[in-house]
Amino acid sequence: MMTSSKLPKKIFRGVHPLITVDRKAPKALYQQIYDGFLGAIIRGDLRGGQPVPSTRELARELRISRLPVLNAYSQLLAEGHFESRRGSGTFIAAKIPAQPASHRQPRSKASTRKRTVSLRAVALPRFETPYWNEDLGAFQVGQPELKSFPVHIWSRLLSRYSRELKVKALQYGHPLGLEELRQVLAMYLRTARGVRCEAEQVMIVTGSQQALDIATRVLLDPGVPVWVEEPGYWLVHRVLKAGGCRAIPVPVDSEGLNVNAGIKLQRDARAAFVAPSHQYPLGVTMSATRRFQLLEWARMAGSWIIEDDYDSEYRYDSMPITSLQGLDTDARVIYTGTFSKVLFPSLRLGYIVVPPDLVERFIAVRQAMDICPNHFTQAVTAAFIREGHFTRHLRKMRRVYGQRRQVLIEEIERQFGSSCEVMGSAAGMHLTLLLGEKLRDREIVKRAIESKLWLSALSLSYVGSSPRPGFVLGFGNAPESQIPPAVLLLKKILTE
C-alpha cells in the first residue's frame, strides 16, 4: 500500500478540505477551524504530505476574516500537525501516519448487526491481484506484444481527434456505441470473420467480459442450467456464478465441445458458452460436424449460443476460421469479441453482435449498467481501423506470434521429447503442454512464479472434480530470445 508520505502532492492542489464554521456557535472561529483540521487528520481524511489551502484562500472560502485562520494555522504548526515549506506552502506534516480504515470509519450500533450480501456475491471467490500483474515475462497468458504496438500512430490519431473535438462528443452517447465505430467494425466482421451483421446489431462494450455479462443478464435467469466447456475460460465460470446460473461442464476433445455429451448431461440447457474458433485453454478448433450439431441443438431446444471469438485473428497453418455465427440460420448465436488481444488490454473495448429481435433488450440492460461506452476511445479506434492501421498491425503481429510459436514448439520438443503433448498451437497466443496425469500443476506454478516464470495451471480451468493437469503457456509477450531459457527453466523446476 502507498504510504502517506509518498502520495502525489500535485493531485490535491486546489482541492479544499471540508472545514466549516458556525458564526452563531459559542466556540471561537479559530477553534472551530483548528478542531476541523485536527478531526480530519485523526480520521485519516487528511494525510501526511497533503497540501492545505493558504490562509487567504481558506478565509475567502469560509467568508470570514483572515485572523482566525492565521491563529488556527499557527496552533497546528506549533503542535506539529502542519509543516511549512518555503516557496511551496503549508502541508499536513509528512510524518503523521495514515490511520487504519477501522479507526477512520467507526461503526454505528446499527451497523454492527449482521451484514448480509446476496448468495451470488458470496459464491464468487475473493479478488486476488493476478500474479502476472507484477511483471511482464515468459508464458503469461492473454498478454499481447505491447512494444510492437504503433503507439506513435495511436498518439497522432488521439491528438488529432482532441484538436478537432466537437461539443457533441462531450454528451452521453448511444447505448450501442459510436455509430462510426459500429459501421467499420461490422464491415470488418463481415469481411474477415464471416459474421452476418449490420451496424445496428453491433454493441460496443468494455471488453469481452462485459459482453458475456450482458448476454447472461439478458438471456439467463438464476438457477437455469448452462453448458460450459470443460476445461474452459475461468471468467465465464465467474459470470455464471454471479448470475446464479448452474454450470454444466461439457467435455472438450480434439473436435471441440462434445455436443452429444452435452445433450446426455442436460438436453434442456438454456445456453452454451463456447469458443469454437480457438478454445481456451486447449486451443482446439471446433469441427464442422460439431458446429452444425451445436446449432441444431440450439434450434431444437430453443436455447442460445454465446460465441467468444477472443483471438482467432491469429491463425498460422490456415486462413482464419469462419465464425459459428456466420453459419447460424435461426439467429441463435450471440457473437462476442475484444480488442484486448489485437490492440492492447487497457483499451477496454469489445463488442457484441446481437440478433435483431434482441437488440432492444440488450440496449435496456446496457443502459441500466453504465449508460454508454467511452466516446474518445471509440472515435480513435474507428479512425485506426478506417485508415488501415488495424489490418497492417494484424498482419505484422501474425508474423511475430507465428515465429514465437514455432520457437516455443521446437524448444519444447528439444527439452521434453516424446514425454509431452502439445495442444492448440495452430492459432492464438498460447498453447497447452501436457506432461502426465500425476503432475501437480498448481504446486509447480507456485514454484515457477518465484523464478519469474508465469505459467498457468490447466487444472484451474475445470469445473468438475476430475481436472486434467498441465500448463497453459502464453507466447504473445515472450520475445524469441526469452523462450529457450524459459523452457529450460521449466524443465529444471519439473526435475526438482
MARLUM-748502 format. One record per residue (C-alpha): residue number from 1; y, z, x; chain. Coordinates in Angstrom, 2 decimals, decimal comma, always signed. Each point is the difference from the previous one (the first is absolute). Example, Ala and Ser with C-alpha at 12.3 -4.5 7.8 and 13.67 -1.06 7.14 Angstrom:
# residues 2
1_-4,50_+7,80_+12,30_A;
2_+3,44_-0,66_+1,37_A;
***
This chain:
# residues 496
1_+0,00_+0,00_+0,00_A;
2_+3,52_-0,78_+1,23_A;
3_+1,83_+3,14_+1,11_A;
4_+3,46_+0,77_-1,32_A;
5_+1,66_-0,51_+3,38_A;
6_-1,33_-3,57_+0,12_A;
7_+1,35_-1,11_-3,36_A;
8_+2,07_-3,18_+0,33_A;
9_+3,52_+1,30_-0,47_A;
10_+1,74_-3,20_-1,00_A;
11_-1,83_-0,21_-3,31_A;
12_+1,77_+3,17_-1,22_A;
13_+3,55_-1,14_+0,72_A;
14_+2,07_-0,12_-3,15_A;
15_-2,60_+1,92_-2,05_A;
16_+1,58_+3,28_-1,09_A;
17_-2,17_+3,07_-0,58_A;
18_+0,01_+1,36_-3,54_A;
19_+2,53_+2,83_+0,37_A;
20_+1,77_+1,20_-3,15_A;
21_+2,76_+2,53_-0,65_A;
22_+1,18_+1,80_-3,14_A;
23_+3,71_+0,87_+0,00_A;
24_-0,52_+2,53_-2,81_A;
25_-2,72_+1,93_+1,83_A;
26_+0,95_+3,36_+1,54_A;
27_-1,54_-1,05_+3,32_A;
28_+2,51_-1,50_+2,47_A;
29_-0,12_-3,76_+0,49_A;
30_-0,83_+0,20_+3,70_A;
31_-2,90_+2,36_-0,85_A;
32_-1,35_-2,45_-2,58_A;
33_+0,10_-2,81_+2,57_A;
34_-1,63_+2,22_+2,62_A;
35_-2,77_+1,06_-2,42_A;
36_-0,56_-3,60_-1,07_A;
37_-0,59_-1,22_+3,56_A;
38_-2,10_+3,01_+0,99_A;
39_-2,19_-0,32_-3,10_A;
40_-0,55_-3,71_+0,66_A;
41_-0,99_+0,74_+3,61_A;
42_-2,44_+2,74_-1,04_A;
43_-1,60_-2,23_-2,64_A;
44_-0,35_-2,81_+2,52_A;
45_+2,28_-2,38_-1,92_A;
46_+2,22_-0,18_+3,09_A;
47_-1,86_-0,25_+3,30_A;
48_+0,68_+0,36_+3,68_A;
49_+2,11_-2,80_+1,49_A;
50_+1,25_-1,27_-3,35_A;
51_+3,78_-0,66_-0,08_A;
52_+2,22_+1,74_-2,54_A;
53_+3,27_-1,37_-1,36_A;
54_+3,25_+0,83_+1,74_A;
55_+2,06_+2,81_-1,48_A;
56_+2,53_-2,53_-1,24_A;
57_-2,69_-2,13_-1,70_A;
58_-1,63_+2,97_-1,70_A;
59_+3,32_+1,43_-1,18_A;
60_+0,85_-3,36_-1,52_A;
61_-3,45_-0,22_-1,63_A;
62_+0,29_+3,53_-1,50_A;
63_+3,66_-0,53_-0,92_A;
64_+1,13_+3,20_+1,67_A;
65_+2,23_+0,82_+2,94_A;
66_-1,40_-0,31_+3,49_A;
67_+0,41_+3,69_+0,92_A;
68_-3,10_+1,43_-1,76_A;
69_-2,11_-2,81_+1,48_A;
70_+1,32_+0,79_+3,50_A;
71_-0,84_+3,70_-0,51_A;
72_-3,55_-0,78_-1,18_A;
73_-0,65_-2,41_+2,88_A;
74_+1,38_+2,54_+2,48_A;
75_-2,45_+2,64_-1,26_A;
76_-2,97_-2,40_+0,07_A;
77_+0,90_-1,06_+3,55_A;
78_+0,33_+3,61_+1,12_A;
79_-3,43_+0,88_-1,41_A;
80_-1,65_-3,03_+1,63_A;
81_-0,88_-1,90_-3,16_A;
82_+2,44_-2,78_+0,92_A;
83_+0,76_-1,55_+3,36_A;
84_+2,99_-2,09_+0,99_A;
85_-0,30_-3,06_+2,23_A;
86_+3,13_-1,32_+1,63_A;
87_+0,85_-3,46_-1,27_A;
88_-2,92_-0,02_-2,46_A;
89_+0,74_+2,68_-2,59_A;
90_-1,81_+2,99_-1,44_A;
91_-3,78_+0,21_-0,45_A;
92_-2,67_+2,36_-1,23_A;
93_-1,19_+1,82_+3,13_A;
94_-2,76_-2,09_+1,61_A;
95_-2,15_+3,04_+0,79_A;
96_-0,37_+1,07_-3,62_A;
97_-3,68_-0,61_-0,89_A;
98_-1,01_-2,01_-3,05_A;
99_-1,12_+2,23_-2,85_A;
100_-3,56_-0,46_-1,33_A;
101_-0,23_-1,69_-3,38_A;
102_-1,40_+3,19_-1,52_A;
103_+3,18_+1,85_+1,04_A;
104_+2,31_-2,72_-1,23_A;
105_-1,55_-0,29_-3,46_A;
106_-0,99_+3,39_-1,42_A;
107_-2,01_-0,36_-3,18_A;
108_+1,13_+1,45_-3,28_A;
109_-2,39_+2,20_-1,97_A;
110_-0,77_-2,91_-2,31_A;
111_-0,95_-2,25_+2,92_A;
112_-2,58_+2,48_+1,31_A;
113_-2,21_-0,85_-2,95_A;
114_-2,83_-2,48_+0,52_A;
115_+1,43_-3,40_+0,96_A;
116_-2,08_-2,76_-1,60_A;
117_-0,24_-3,68_+0,87_A;
118_-2,08_-2,77_-1,54_A;
119_-3,70_-0,29_+0,76_A;
120_+0,68_-3,51_+1,28_A;
121_+2,43_+1,37_+2,59_A;
122_-2,50_+2,68_+1,04_A;
123_-2,70_-2,66_+0,44_A;
124_+2,01_-1,74_+2,72_A;
125_-0,51_+1,24_+3,57_A;
126_+2,91_+1,62_+1,79_A;
127_+2,32_-2,33_+1,87_A;
128_-0,56_-0,15_+3,74_A;
129_+2,08_-2,14_+2,34_A;
130_-2,26_-2,85_+1,20_A;
131_-1,05_+0,61_+3,59_A;
132_+1,08_-3,50_+1,03_A;
133_+3,59_+0,70_-1,09_A;
134_+0,49_+1,85_+3,27_A;
135_-0,43_-3,01_+2,24_A;
136_-0,98_-3,66_+0,07_A;
137_-3,17_-1,05_+1,72_A;
138_-3,37_-1,70_-0,07_A;
139_-2,05_-0,23_-3,20_A;
140_+2,59_+1,21_-2,50_A;
141_-0,94_-1,44_-3,37_A;
142_+2,62_-1,79_-2,06_A;
143_+2,60_-0,21_+2,77_A;
144_+1,37_-3,50_+0,71_A;
145_+1,42_-1,12_+3,34_A;
146_+3,61_+1,09_-0,46_A;
147_+1,32_-1,14_+3,37_A;
148_-0,62_-3,61_-0,98_A;
149_+2,00_+0,23_-3,20_A;
150_+3,19_-2,17_+0,23_A;
151_+2,42_+2,90_-0,28_A;
152_+2,90_-2,18_+1,13_A;
153_-0,53_-2,39_-2,93_A;
154_-0,41_+2,84_-2,47_A;
155_+3,15_+1,69_+1,31_A;
156_+1,96_-3,24_-0,26_A;
157_-1,08_-0,49_-3,61_A;
158_+0,83_+3,62_-0,82_A;
159_+3,42_-0,31_+1,62_A;
160_+0,74_-3,27_-1,79_A;
161_-1,00_+1,44_-3,35_A;
162_+2,11_+3,12_+0,57_A;
163_+3,07_-2,11_+0,80_A;
164_-0,45_-2,06_-3,15_A;
165_-0,91_+2,94_-2,23_A;
166_+1,08_-0,36_-3,62_A;
167_+0,87_+2,86_-2,33_A;
168_-2,89_-0,95_-2,29_A;
169_-2,43_+0,93_+2,79_A;
170_+1,16_+3,62_-0,26_A;
171_-1,13_+0,27_-3,63_A;
172_-3,48_+0,86_-1,29_A;
173_-2,37_-2,95_+0,16_A;
174_-2,74_-1,26_-2,27_A;
175_-3,23_+2,08_-0,08_A;
176_-1,97_-3,09_+1,04_A;
177_+2,14_-0,40_+3,10_A;
178_+2,43_-2,54_+1,43_A;
179_-0,57_-3,40_-1,62_A;
180_+0,64_-1,87_+3,25_A;
181_-2,79_+1,88_+1,76_A;
182_-2,35_-0,39_-2,94_A;
183_+0,61_-3,74_-0,03_A;
184_-0,79_-0,57_+3,70_A;
185_-2,91_+2,45_-0,14_A;
186_-1,58_-1,71_-3,01_A;
187_+0,27_-3,34_+1,80_A;
188_-1,62_+1,47_+3,13_A;
189_-2,84_+1,65_-1,95_A;
190_-0,76_-3,19_-1,95_A;
191_-0,04_-2,08_+3,19_A;
192_-1,61_+2,31_+2,57_A;
193_-2,16_+2,35_-2,08_A;
194_-0,93_-2,12_-3,04_A;
195_+1,51_+2,57_-2,38_A;
196_+0,86_-1,28_-3,49_A;
197_+3,44_+1,41_-0,68_A;
198_+3,63_-0,57_-0,84_A;
199_+2,93_+2,09_+1,17_A;
200_+0,10_+1,72_-3,41_A;
201_-3,42_+1,56_+0,74_A;
202_+0,92_+1,37_+3,44_A;
203_+1,12_+3,62_+0,32_A;
204_+1,45_+1,21_+3,30_A;
205_-1,12_+3,53_+0,92_A;
206_+0,21_+2,37_+2,96_A;
207_-3,26_-0,99_+1,64_A;
208_-3,54_-0,51_-1,27_A;
209_-0,41_+3,72_-0,65_A;
210_+2,61_-0,07_-2,76_A;
211_-1,60_-3,18_-1,31_A;
212_-3,33_+1,80_-0,38_A;
213_+1,70_+3,01_-1,56_A;
214_+1,90_-2,06_-2,61_A;
215_-3,14_-1,97_-0,90_A;
216_-1,88_+3,27_-0,48_A;
217_+2,71_+1,43_-2,24_A;
218_+0,14_-3,13_-2,16_A;
219_-3,72_-0,75_-0,33_A;
220_-1,91_+3,27_+0,29_A;
221_-0,20_+3,24_-1,95_A;
222_-1,03_+3,36_+1,50_A;
223_-3,76_+0,42_+0,10_A;
224_-0,96_-3,70_-0,18_A;
225_-2,63_-1,33_+2,45_A;
226_+1,21_-2,45_+2,66_A;
227_-1,96_-1,97_+2,58_A;
228_+1,04_+0,53_+3,62_A;
229_-1,46_-1,61_+3,08_A;
230_-2,39_+2,20_+1,99_A;
231_+1,21_+0,35_+2,69_A;
232_+3,58_-0,77_-1,02_A;
233_+3,68_+0,56_+0,56_A;
234_+0,65_+3,74_-0,01_A;
235_+3,45_-0,27_-1,63_A;
236_-1,57_-1,73_-3,02_A;
237_-2,07_+3,16_-0,39_A;
238_+3,20_+2,07_+0,10_A;
239_+1,72_-2,14_-2,63_A;
240_-2,95_+0,34_-2,37_A;
241_-0,17_+3,76_+0,54_A;
242_+3,70_+0,27_-0,76_A;
243_-0,61_-1,98_-3,20_A;
244_-2,90_+2,22_-1,03_A;
245_-2,42_-2,94_+0,06_A;
246_-3,71_+0,21_+0,85_A;
247_-0,89_-2,07_+3,07_A;
248_-3,38_-1,74_-0,13_A;
249_-0,97_-0,95_+3,59_A;
250_-1,59_-3,48_+0,01_A;
251_-1,72_-1,00_+3,26_A;
252_+1,43_-2,74_+2,20_A;
253_-2,31_-2,24_+2,04_A;
254_+0,46_-3,19_+2,00_A;
255_+1,04_-1,87_-3,17_A;
256_+2,53_+2,59_-1,12_A;
257_-0,13_+2,20_-3,10_A;
258_-3,50_+0,04_-1,51_A;
259_+0,84_-0,88_-3,61_A;
260_-3,56_+0,47_-1,29_A;
261_-0,08_+3,49_+1,48_A;
262_+3,32_+0,76_-1,66_A;
263_-1,31_-1,12_-3,39_A;
264_-3,04_+2,27_+0,37_A;
265_+2,20_+2,93_+0,99_A;
266_+2,70_-0,43_-2,68_A;
267_+0,06_-3,22_-2,01_A;
268_+2,99_+1,08_-2,08_A;
269_+2,29_+0,97_+2,87_A;
270_+3,63_-0,60_-0,95_A;
271_+0,94_-1,70_+3,28_A;
272_-1,16_-0,96_+3,49_A;
273_+2,13_+0,44_+3,12_A;
274_-1,01_-2,61_+2,59_A;
275_+1,22_-1,70_+3,18_A;
276_-2,03_-3,23_-0,23_A;
277_+1,67_-1,99_+2,79_A;
278_-0,33_+2,66_+2,70_A;
279_-1,61_+3,23_-1,15_A;
280_+1,07_+3,29_+1,51_A;
281_-1,60_+1,46_+2,05_A;
282_-3,04_-2,27_+0,51_A;
283_+2,12_-3,14_+0,14_A;
284_-2,44_-2,20_-1,94_A;
285_+1,08_-2,86_-2,24_A;
286_-1,33_-0,07_-3,57_A;
287_-2,29_-2,98_-0,52_A;
288_+0,72_-2,62_-2,65_A;
289_-3,03_+1,16_-2,02_A;
290_+1,24_+3,59_-0,07_A;
291_+3,52_-1,11_-0,91_A;
292_-1,17_-1,87_-3,09_A;
293_-2,35_+2,88_-0,90_A;
294_+2,91_+2,44_+0,18_A;
295_+2,27_-2,20_-2,12_A;
296_-2,74_-0,46_-2,60_A;
297_-0,62_+3,76_-0,15_A;
298_+3,72_+0,65_-0,54_A;
299_+0,13_-2,63_-2,77_A;
300_-3,06_+1,32_-1,82_A;
301_+0,90_+3,70_+0,39_A;
302_+3,70_-0,48_-0,77_A;
303_+0,76_+1,66_+3,36_A;
304_+2,60_-0,57_+2,70_A;
305_-0,24_-1,00_+3,65_A;
306_+2,66_+1,25_+2,43_A;
307_-0,08_-2,30_+3,03_A;
308_+1,42_+1,45_+3,22_A;
309_+0,89_-2,88_+2,33_A;
310_+1,52_+2,02_+2,84_A;
311_-0,56_-2,09_+3,15_A;
312_-1,94_-3,17_-0,83_A;
313_+2,68_-2,22_+1,59_A;
314_-1,74_+0,69_+3,31_A;
315_-3,26_-1,91_+0,06_A;
316_-1,52_-1,35_+3,22_A;
317_-3,19_-1,97_-0,66_A;
318_+1,21_-1,93_-3,06_A;
319_+2,99_-0,56_-2,24_A;
320_+1,17_+2,97_-2,12_A;
321_-2,24_+0,65_-3,00_A;
322_+1,39_-0,84_-3,45_A;
323_+0,89_+3,06_-2,03_A;
324_-2,30_+1,33_-2,72_A;
325_+2,93_-0,20_-2,40_A;
326_+0,12_-3,76_+0,51_A;
327_-3,54_-0,28_-1,45_A;
328_+0,76_+2,16_-3,02_A;
329_+0,18_-1,94_-3,29_A;
330_+0,26_+3,05_-2,29_A;
331_+3,05_+1,78_+1,53_A;
332_-2,07_+3,03_+1,02_A;
333_+1,16_+0,27_+3,63_A;
334_+3,06_+1,92_+1,17_A;
335_+0,83_-1,27_+3,47_A;
336_+1,75_+2,25_+2,56_A;
337_+1,30_-0,65_+3,51_A;
338_+2,27_+1,48_+2,63_A;
339_+2,37_-0,95_+2,81_A;
340_-0,99_+3,06_+2,07_A;
341_-2,61_-1,87_+2,05_A;
342_+1,73_-3,37_+0,31_A;
343_+3,54_+1,32_+0,68_A;
344_+0,33_+3,74_+0,70_A;
345_-1,13_+3,19_-1,78_A;
346_+3,37_+1,72_-0,43_A;
347_+1,25_-2,96_-2,06_A;
348_-1,92_+1,56_-2,92_A;
349_-0,20_-3,20_-1,97_A;
350_-2,94_-1,30_-2,01_A;
351_-0,67_-1,88_-3,20_A;
352_-2,16_-0,24_-3,12_A;
353_-0,89_-3,16_-1,89_A;
354_-0,41_+1,07_-3,63_A;
355_-1,66_-1,93_-2,86_A;
356_+2,77_-1,29_-2,29_A;
357_-0,96_+2,15_-3,00_A;
358_+0,20_+3,19_+2,10_A;
359_+3,38_-0,58_+1,64_A;
360_+1,93_+2,08_-2,54_A;
361_-2,38_+2,95_+0,42_A;
362_+0,29_-0,15_+3,78_A;
363_+3,79_-0,16_-0,27_A;
364_+0,06_+3,08_-2,26_A;
365_-2,08_+2,04_+2,44_A;
366_+1,94_-1,22_+3,02_A;
367_+3,34_+0,88_-1,62_A;
368_-1,24_+3,51_-0,73_A;
369_-1,02_+0,45_+3,65_A;
370_+2,98_-1,20_+2,04_A;
371_+2,02_-2,51_-2,11_A;
372_+0,03_-2,86_+2,52_A;
373_-0,73_-0,87_+3,66_A;
374_+2,51_+0,04_+2,85_A;
375_+2,31_-3,02_-0,19_A;
376_+0,84_-0,37_+3,72_A;
377_-3,55_-0,21_+1,36_A;
378_-0,93_-2,45_-2,76_A;
379_+2,93_-2,29_+0,75_A;
380_-0,65_-0,08_+3,76_A;
381_-3,75_-0,54_-0,52_A;
382_+0,73_-2,89_-2,38_A;
383_+2,20_-1,66_+2,64_A;
384_-2,64_+0,65_+2,68_A;
385_-2,60_-1,84_-2,09_A;
386_+2,29_-2,75_-1,30_A;
387_+1,24_-0,99_+3,48_A;
388_-3,53_-0,35_+1,41_A;
389_-0,04_+3,08_+2,26_A;
390_-2,84_+1,58_-1,98_A;
391_-2,51_-2,83_+0,45_A;
392_+0,92_-0,41_+3,68_A;
393_-0,56_+3,71_+0,56_A;
394_-3,36_-0,17_-1,79_A;
395_-1,17_-2,89_+2,18_A;
396_+1,04_+1,80_+3,16_A;
397_-1,66_+3,27_-0,96_A;
398_-3,20_-1,73_-1,08_A;
399_-0,34_-1,26_+3,60_A;
400_+0,86_+3,41_+1,47_A;
401_-2,45_+1,91_-2,18_A;
402_-2,67_-2,65_+0,46_A;
403_+0,15_+0,44_+3,78_A;
404_-0,11_+3,79_-0,24_A;
405_-2,91_-0,13_-2,41_A;
406_-1,95_-2,26_+2,41_A;
407_+0,65_+2,32_+2,97_A;
408_-1,11_+3,02_-2,06_A;
409_-3,26_-1,65_-1,13_A;
410_-0,86_-1,15_+3,52_A;
411_+0,71_+3,44_+1,45_A;
412_-2,09_+1,77_-2,66_A;
413_-2,91_-2,35_+0,78_A;
414_+0,45_+0,64_+3,72_A;
415_+0,06_+3,79_-0,30_A;
416_-2,44_+0,62_-2,86_A;
417_-2,24_-3,08_-0,05_A;
418_-2,58_-0,14_-2,79_A;
419_+0,37_+3,71_-0,81_A;
420_+2,89_-0,66_-2,38_A;
421_+0,90_-2,17_-2,96_A;
422_+3,47_-1,48_-0,56_A;
423_+1,11_-0,71_-3,57_A;
424_+3,07_-1,62_-1,52_A;
425_+1,36_-1,81_+3,04_A;
426_+0,72_-3,29_-1,78_A;
427_+3,38_+1,05_-1,38_A;
428_+2,72_+2,64_-0,04_A;
429_+1,01_+2,45_+2,71_A;
430_-3,04_+2,23_+0,21_A;
431_-3,76_-0,09_+0,38_A;
432_-2,72_+2,57_-0,60_A;
433_-2,36_+1,23_+2,70_A;
434_-3,42_+1,38_-1,00_A;
435_-1,93_+1,96_+2,63_A;
436_-2,84_+1,75_-1,83_A;
437_-0,64_+2,13_-3,06_A;
438_+0,05_+3,34_+1,87_A;
439_+3,49_-0,46_+1,41_A;
440_+2,43_+2,84_-0,81_A;
441_+3,00_-2,25_-0,25_A;
442_+2,51_+2,62_-1,17_A;
443_-0,71_+2,29_+2,94_A;
444_+0,29_-2,91_+2,43_A;
445_+3,31_-1,05_-1,56_A;
446_+1,41_+3,48_+0,65_A;
447_-1,02_-0,21_+3,67_A;
448_+1,38_-3,54_+0,29_A;
449_+3,39_+1,04_-1,39_A;
450_+0,34_+2,50_+2,85_A;
451_-0,25_-3,00_+2,36_A;
452_+2,59_-2,01_-2,00_A;
453_-2,67_-2,26_-1,45_A;
454_+0,78_-0,52_-3,68_A;
455_-3,37_-0,61_-1,62_A;
456_-0,65_+0,27_-3,74_A;
457_-3,30_+1,43_-1,24_A;
458_-1,84_-2,36_-2,33_A;
459_-1,57_+2,90_-1,90_A;
460_+3,43_+1,04_-1,30_A;
461_+0,10_-3,17_-2,12_A;
462_-2,92_+1,08_-2,19_A;
463_+0,14_+1,71_-3,39_A;
464_-3,73_+0,68_-0,32_A;
465_-2,12_+2,60_+1,79_A;
466_-1,72_-2,38_+2,45_A;
467_+2,73_-1,44_+2,22_A;
468_-0,90_-2,40_+2,78_A;
469_+1,42_+0,97_+3,42_A;
470_+1,97_-2,35_+2,18_A;
471_+3,50_-0,81_+1,22_A;
472_+2,75_-2,19_-1,38_A;
473_+1,86_-1,53_+2,95_A;
474_+3,43_-1,51_-0,52_A;
475_+1,09_-2,57_+2,56_A;
476_+3,35_-1,06_-1,47_A;
477_+2,04_+2,39_+2,12_A;
478_-2,19_-0,11_+3,13_A;
479_+1,12_-2,45_+2,74_A;
480_-2,86_-1,91_+1,62_A;
481_+0,39_+1,97_+3,25_A;
482_-0,57_+3,29_-1,87_A;
483_-3,20_-1,04_-1,75_A;
484_-2,60_+0,02_+2,87_A;
485_+0,96_+3,48_+1,30_A;
486_+0,13_+1,31_-3,59_A;
487_-3,55_-1,23_-0,71_A;
488_-1,15_+1,49_+3,30_A;
489_+1,60_+3,31_-0,95_A;
490_-1,77_-0,09_-3,37_A;
491_-3,33_-0,53_+1,77_A;
492_+0,75_+2,94_+2,30_A;
493_+0,80_+2,27_-2,95_A;
494_-3,21_-1,04_-1,73_A;
495_-2,16_+0,68_+3,06_A;
496_+1,57_+3,41_+0,44_A;
***
